[in-house]
Amino acid sequence: MRGISTVMFRDSRTVASWILCVVLVGCSSVPEKQDLRKVAGGAAEFSIPETLSYRWQSVAVDVHVLAGKYKLEKENRLGRFYLAEAPSLWWQVRDVVHMRLGGIWIPADRNVSPRIYIYEQPQISGRTLPEARARADPRITDLVVNGVMQAPPGVSAVHAGVAGALASVIIDIAARDRIHMLPPPNDAAFIVRIREAAESAK
């Protein structure tokens, strides 16, 4: 095999699973994820005014970071993890859009590149970006971070329980802190835009 981009796959689901496997193998015990401290309410946050993208060269996939607020959720001596308000990270493999909950890691050392991180679950997909976004319930963020999903206004907790099976999976993964970091982006313009946004964190 000459390289990752030369591998042939039968369908987009296989490609997406393989991409996640690459991420898991490459970052299972990276120091950026060690000794993390959760940050309580009133944490710093910053906004990205428009979608930012870069090319993940080794797998020939464009990674997109949607506009929105990114709030500090965890930190350690090496950097800070800013989580999106809703699933906001996506890429497309052939005819399927894959979306993940996650955010942006901002290193304490300015000589180190910011990186994208994702939660292993939930795995959201659709034929188009609007379809995937429609399936990305913003309450998922509260569930992953706090272990609680609030029922929508006018909906009882019993009826909201339709998400129970999914909730149990997410809570289990969140309890083990299963976040995974994508490789550092090799895109100077993307890095500059992320750093500019992060500097406004307050």
N, C-alpha and C positions, 0 to 999 in steps of 0.2 A: 504493500500500500504506500503510495508516494506521499499522500497527505490527506488530511481530513476532508478537504473540499472535493477530493476525487472519488470518495466512496459513493456507491449507488444505493439508493433506498427504494423500497416498494411504494411507500406512501408517506404523507407529511407527518402522520402520527409516529411512525418509526423514527423519522428524522428528529422530531421534537423530543422524543424519549431519549434518543441518543445524545442530543445536545445537553439535556439535563444531566445525563450520566457523566458527560465530560466535566460539567460544573462540579458535580458531587465528588468525583475522583480528585479533581484539582484543588479543592478547597475544604476538605473535611476537617482539617485541624490547623488552619492558618492562624498565625498569632493575632491577626486583626479581630478574630472572633473570641479570643480567650479572655476570661475574667471580665466579662461585660457587666455593666451596672445599668439597670433600668432607670430611666429618668421619670420622675413624677410630674404632675400637672404643672402648667405654666412654663413648659420647656421651650427652648429656643426653636424658631422655625424660619424658613425662608420660602420664597415663591419663585417658580419658574414661569415666566410670562407666555412662553410658547413651546411647542413640542421640540425637543432636541434629539438628535439622532447621531449614531456613529456606526461604522462597519465593524462587525466582529469578524476579523479577517480569517481566522482559522477554520470557521464553519460557514463563511460566506453568507452571513445573515446580518441584516440591518436591525440594530437595537434602538427602540424609540422610548423616550421618557416624556410622558404627557405633561402639559402645563398644569400647574396647581400648587398647593401648599405641601411642603415637606417638613415634618415636625420631628424634633429630636426624640428618639425613643430609647437608645442605648449608647453607651460610651465606655471607653477605656483609655489607657494612656496613649494608645496609638491613633485614636480617632473617634469620630462620632457617626452614628447611624441615624439618618433622617428618613423617616417613613412617610410615604405618600398617604393622603387622606383616603384614597380608594385604590383598587388595583390600577396601576398607571404605567406599568412597564410591559412592552409588547414587542413581538417580532412575528414575521410571517414566514412560514415554510410552505412553499408551493401555494396551495389554495386554502390554507387554514391560518387564521390569526390566533396566536397564543398570547394570553395575557396573564400577568402575575402580580401579586401583591408584593411590594418591596419598596426600595428607595435608593438613596445615595449615601455612600460612605465618604466622609470628608476626613482625610488624614490630618493628624496634628503637624506633620512635617510637610511643608509646602513643596519640597522636592519630590514628594511621592504623589502619584496620580490618584485622583478620586476614582471610585469604582461603583458599579451598580451591584446591589444585592437583591436577592429575591427570597421569598418564603417558599418552601417546597410545596406547600399546599395553601390555598386551593389552586388547581390547574384549570384555568378558564380558556375556552376556545370558541371560535365562531368562524363563519365563512367570510365575514367582513369585520372591520374594526367596530362599526356601530353595533353589530350583533354581539360581538364579544363584550363591548362596554355595557350593553343592556343586561348582560348576565353577571356583570361584576357589581354585585350589591355593595354599596359603600359601607354597610354595617359589618362586612367581613373584617374590616380593619379593627373595629372594636372587639370582635370575637377573637381575633388572633392575639391582639395586644393585651386585652383585659379578661378574656375567657367568657365574655358576656355578649349576647346579641340582643339588642333592644327590639321589641316588636314595633312595627310601624304604627303610627297613630290610628286608633280605631280598630286595631287587630289584637285579639287576645293572645296571651302567651301560648295557649293551647294550639291555636291556629298557626301561630308563628313556628310551632314545633316541627313543621314540615322540613325545616332546615336542620333538625336534630341529628340526623345521621352524618351530614356534612360537618356539623359543629363538633361532633365527637372526634372526627379525624383531625380537624384543625387544632382543637385544644390539645390533643395528644402531641402533635408535632410542635406546637408553640411551647409546650411545657419542656420539650427537649431542646428548645432554642434552635430549631432547624432552619437557619437562614444560610444561604449560599451566595458566595461572591463570584461574579463574572470576572473574567480576566481584565486587567487594566486596559482601558480603551487606548487605541493607537491613533488618536485624532486630536491634534492640538487645539483646533477650534472648539470642539466639544468640551475639552478640559477647561479651557479659558472661560466658556460660558457658565459651566457648572461652578467654577471657583468664584466668578463674579456674583452669581446668585447667592452662594453660600456666605459670602462676606457680609451680606445684609441680614444674616440670622440674628434674631434678637428675641 
